Amino acid sequence: MSHFPEMSCQEIVEVITEYIELTLSEPDRSRFEEHLRVCGPCTTYLEQMRLTIQLVGRIQTDTIPPKNQQDLLLLFRDWKASRA
């Protein structure tokens, strides 16, 4: 058992990218993995994120129509600004 407070599902969502990219601190990584051992929905979410990253990594930018590229960039900028 960890010496740190249990990680919530909301925290899992907030740090999942760091976990996947292996940039999450060791204490938080332990808390993350401890949570996954008891939370099926978060385990499923992690699997879905990994699959999404795998599939998106196969998309070539030149196959995305310019209008869609612009829309995606705007959505990402809006999302990023809302997290600041």
C-alpha positions in Angstrom: 0.0 0.0 0.0 1.2 3.5 -0.8 2.2 6.2 1.7 0.4 8.7 -0.4 -3.4 9.4 -0.7 -5.3 7.3 -3.1 -5.6 8.7 -6.6 -9.1 9.5 -7.8 -10.6 8.7 -11.2 -10.5 12.5 -12.0 -6.8 12.5 -11.2 -6.3 9.5 -13.5 -7.9 11.4 -16.4 -5.7 14.5 -15.6 -2.4 12.6 -15.7 -3.0 9.8 -18.1 -0.8 11.4 -20.8 2.1 11.8 -18.4 1.6 8.1 -17.4 1.7 6.9 -21.0 4.7 9.1 -21.9 6.5 7.9 -18.8 6.9 11.4 -17.4 4.8 10.9 -14.3 6.7 11.1 -11.0 7.4 7.7 -9.4 5.1 8.4 -6.4 2.3 9.4 -8.7 3.0 6.5 -11.0 2.7 4.1 -8.1 -0.6 5.8 -7.1 -1.8 5.6 -10.7 -1.1 1.9 -10.9 -2.5 1.2 -7.5 -5.8 2.8 -8.6 -5.8 0.7 -11.8 -5.7 -2.5 -9.8 -9.1 -1.7 -8.3 -10.8 0.4 -11.0 -12.0 -1.4 -14.1 -13.3 1.8 -15.8 -10.0 3.6 -15.5 -8.2 0.5 -16.8 -10.5 0.5 -19.8 -9.9 4.2 -20.3 -6.1 3.7 -20.3 -6.5 0.9 -22.9 -8.7 3.1 -25.0 -6.1 6.0 -24.8 -3.3 3.7 -25.8 -5.3 2.4 -28.8 -6.2 5.9 -29.8 -2.6 7.0 -29.7 -1.6 3.9 -31.7 -4.3 4.5 -34.4 -3.7 8.2 -34.6 0.0 7.7 -35.0 -0.8 6.0 -38.3 -2.6 9.0 -39.8 -0.5 11.0 -42.2 -1.1 14.7 -42.0 -1.2 15.0 -45.8 -4.3 12.7 -45.8 -6.3 15.1 -43.6 -8.1 17.7 -45.6 -6.8 21.3 -44.9 -10.2 22.4 -43.5 -10.2 19.5 -41.0 -6.6 20.2 -40.0 -7.5 23.8 -39.3 -10.6 22.7 -37.3 -8.5 20.3 -35.2 -5.9 22.9 -34.5 -8.5 25.4 -33.3 -10.1 22.8 -31.1 -6.8 21.8 -29.6 -5.9 25.5 -29.0 -9.3 26.1 -27.3 -8.8 23.0 -25.2 -5.3 23.9 -24.2 -6.3 27.5 -23.3 -9.1 26.2 -21.1 -6.6 24.2 -19.1 -4.3 27.1 -18.5 
